Amino acid sequence: MPKTKSKKQEEVAQKLRIRVEAYESKVLDASVKQIIDTALRYDAEVVGPIPLPTEKKKYTVNRSTFVHKDAREQFEMRMHKRLIDILNPNQKIIESLTNLSLPSGVKIDVKLM
């Protein structure tokens, strides 16, 4: 006797996940605000911006060529990150986000989940 299961077709909620990275936090916050304003203009539901941990890269350099090993300089680069989720995006939102002009130095990853 075969088992029959009644499957309910659930509506799969789509989500547009945008990850924004920049070296300067002020430029990053301005571009995130621009993305959120564009999404809200088309009545989208926005979750975020969620601040992600800042990635710090440190570089140590000797001040002199081969002597004075104790004399060193340290430099640091910080990568600030934010995460934005747009729930149930439509075609107008996706088109307007692709046509955005953001400042240089801002890296964006967009995934449709």
N, C-alpha and C positions, 0 to 999 in steps of 0.2 A: 504494500500500500504506500504510494508516494506521498510525501508530506507536501502540503501546499501552504505557502506562506503568503499572506496578503501584505505586499510592500506598499508603504505610503511614500508617495513621491514628495519629498520635502523640497521646498524652494531653497536652492543654494544661494546664500547671500554672497555677492562678490565684494571684494575689497581691493582698493587701490592703495598699495603701501609705498610711500615715498620716503626715501632715506636721503637726507641732505647733509653734506659735509663741507667744512670750510676751515681755513686757518684763523680767520678773524671772527670773533663771536658776534660783533655788531653787524657785519655784512651778512652773516648767517641768519640772524634774527630778522633782518629786513627782508631777505629773500623768502623766509618761511612765512612771514606776514603776508607777502605778496601772493604766495601759493594758497594760503588759507582764504584770503579775500576773493581770489578767483573762484575757488570751490564754493564759497558761500554765496557768490553772486548767482550761481545756478541751483541754489537750494539743496546743496549736498550736506550730508551729515559728516562732520569732521571730528576726528578724535586726535587730539594732540595740540601742539607739538610736544612730544615726549623727549626730554633731554637724555641722550645716551652718554655713557662715560667718555670723558675726554682722553684721547690717545696721546701720550707724551713720548716723544722720541728725543733721547739725550745723546749728545755727541761730545766726547772729550778730546781735546787737542793740546799737544805740547806747545808751549809758547816759544821755546827755542828749538834749534834743530836737533842736537844730540846730547847736550849737557843740560843741567838743571831739570832733572826729571820731576822734581816737586812742583815746578812752575807750570801749571796747566790751566786751561780755560774750559768751561763747560757751556755748551749751547743747547737750547731746547726748542723743539717745534711742537706745538699743540694742535691737534686736529679735533675741532668741536663738531659734534654730531647731533642731529635731531631726527625724529621719526614722526611721520604724519600718516594717519589712516583715513581714507575717504571711503565711506560705506555706500554701497550701491551706486557706483558712478555711471553716468550716462555718456553718450557719445559727445555731447557738447562740452562736458567737463574735460574729457580727455583731449579734445581738440584745443581748447583754450589753454590747457596746461602745456601742450607741446609748443604753442606759439608764444609762451612767456619769454621775455628777454631778461635774464638774470645777470647779475654782475659776474665778472671774471673771477675765478678762484673758488667758485661754488660748484661742487660735484653733486649730481643728482642720480639716484638709482630709483627707477620706478618698476614695481612688480604688480601684476594683476593676480590676486589670489582668489 
